[in-house]
Amino acid sequence: MKYFWIMRRLHGWGVSRQKLRGGFLHSKLGDRILERELWFPTRESLARAWLVGMTVTVIPFLPAQTLIACAIGFLFRANLPVCFALQYLSNPATAVVQLPACYLIGRLLVGASLSETWQQIRLHPGDALISGQAIWSLYLGAIVLGPLLGGLGYGLTHLIWREEPRPAGAPTKVLKAEESDKSSREG
């Protein structure tokens, strides 16, 4: 699985639970920085990471975006490598889609008509960055679009990643195989 390749790479760079123990982050943040769900994906930590990471990445022109996403992810026990990786969705190549979408949603929320706003975006896309009202619309759209996309990712993660419930005290398949080997040896 590709995720484990990423974890090996992070381990080589010095970002692993073992290497963090006793270090600067461990002394400042305590044992919580060593929790397994912060570094390895579980259903819930991955869903939380999507919720936090997407909400932060949609906000345009946010300095220290990665640090903010990881700090919020740490507070909500989200998967930190996923929070970090989602920040790369906000780049100059995706700004062509992200900024007009945020601006359009923001203008619709303040009461502008869809056809006028769409024409303005098509004919003069740079106007979304010039006037104060346009900046207000841009950030208003980002504040609405970010949690909406984050919630969608959260729900899809729970929908796609199904964990089968195990009855309490039920042995795993490996244990059943070991028990059958023991009974065949004894008999």
Secondary structure as UniProt FT lines:
FT   HELIX           2..12
FT   TURN            13..14
FT   HELIX           17..20
FT   TURN            21..22
FT   HELIX           24..29
FT   HELIX           30..34
FT   HELIX           36..39
FT   HELIX           43..57
FT   TURN            60..61
FT   TURN            63..64
FT   HELIX           65..75
FT   TURN            76..77
FT   HELIX           80..86
FT   HELIX           87..89
FT   TURN            92..94
FT   HELIX           95..109
FT   TURN            110..111
FT   HELIX           114..123
FT   HELIX           125..129
FT   HELIX           132..160
FT   TURN            168..169
FT   HELIX           173..186
//
